[in-house]
Amino acid sequence: MIAQRSRFLDLAALAALERKRFSPKRRIEGSYSGRHVSRVQGGSGEFVDYREYSGGEDLRRVDWKVFGRTGKAFVRLFQDETNLLCTLAVDSSASMKFGEAPRSSGAKRAKSKLEYAQWLSTAFSHIISHGQDQVGLAVLGSELRDWLPPGGTSSHVARIQELLERIDTIPTMQMSRSLLQLFERSPGRGVLLLLSDLLMEDLQETFAALRLFRHRGWEVVILHLVHPDEERLPPGVAFCFQGLEGEGEVICSPAEIAVQYETRFAAFLAMTRQFALSAGCDYRLVNTAVPYLHTLGDFLIERSG
C-alpha cells in the first residue's frame, strides 16, 4: 500500500530549493559521515592544525616530515564532517489556530499560524532529508504530545509529515514542561528548530528549558510566528474578541484600545526577542503573510553563507 502524500508537501514548489542545505552555524554531532562541520576533531576530514604527539597515539597520524625538520613529533588534526541532526518542534497550543476562518463561512480558509507551521515544517523535513541529513519531530503542548527522534529514511520522513498533517491544537498556555520532556529524550547535540507564537504564561520557564539545550551544545533556532491581524486591531465600531485558550470574551470598540494594544504587542515582541538572544538562541520573527517558501528560501540562503 502506497502512503498518501501530505497535503502540506508541494514537491514542485520545493524543487528549486532542493540544492540548498540547512547548514548549522555551530559545530554539530551526527551519527555518520556527512557534509557539516563536526565538533569532533579526528583524522578523516579537512586539515586544521597540529598537536604535539602524546605517548600511545596511533603513529600513523604523526607528520614525519615535520619530525624530520624539527626533531619533535606532531600529530595532524583534521576537522571531521558529519550529518545534521535536526528536531522540528511545533507549538500545538490553541492560539496557533488564530487566522483560521470559520468553516461555516463558505469562504476559502485563511492560513492560520498552525497551517503556516505545518507547511513550513513539512518543507523543512523534505529539504533536510533530501540533503542526506536526519530530521525528527516534537509536537509541543502542556506535555510532549508526539516525538520522533531524528532519522533519514523515506518512511521516517513520511511518518513525520503524516504527524505534522494531523496536528490538532489543545487549549493550553504552557510549553516549558514539554520542552523539558524533549530535552530528557534527546541525548547528544543537534539543532532544535522551534516554530511557535510564544503566546504562553510560562514564557520565562520556556526559555529556561531552551537554555538547557544550549548548555548541552545544541543550536536553537526560534521561528516566532505572528499573524498580520495580531499586529493591529481591525477597523470597526464594536467587536467581540474570543480567547482561544479559555480566556473568555472581551466586547469593545477597537478604536478605543488600538494604540494601547499595538504598544503592548510591540513590547511583547521585543521581550521575546531579548529572551531568545539572552538564552543564546537564533531568533527570527516570521509574519505569516509572507509565503512560507520565501521564508524557507531566505533562511536557507542565509545559512548557506
Secondary structure, DSSP 8 states (H G I E B T S, - for coil): ------TT--HHHHGGGTT-----SS-B--SS--SEEEEEEESSSEEEEEEE--TTS-GGGB-HHHHHHHSS-EEEEEEEEE--EEEEEEE-BGGGGTT---GGG-S-----HHHHHHHHHHHHHHHHHHTT-EEEEEEESSSEEEEEEEE-SHHHHHHHHHHHHT---BS----HHHHHHHHHT--S--EEEEEE----TTHHHHHHHHHHHHHTT-EEEEEEEE-HHHHS---SS-EEEE-TTS--EEEE-HHHHHHHHHHHHHHHHHHHHHHHHHTT-EEEEEETTS-HHHHHHHHHHHHT-
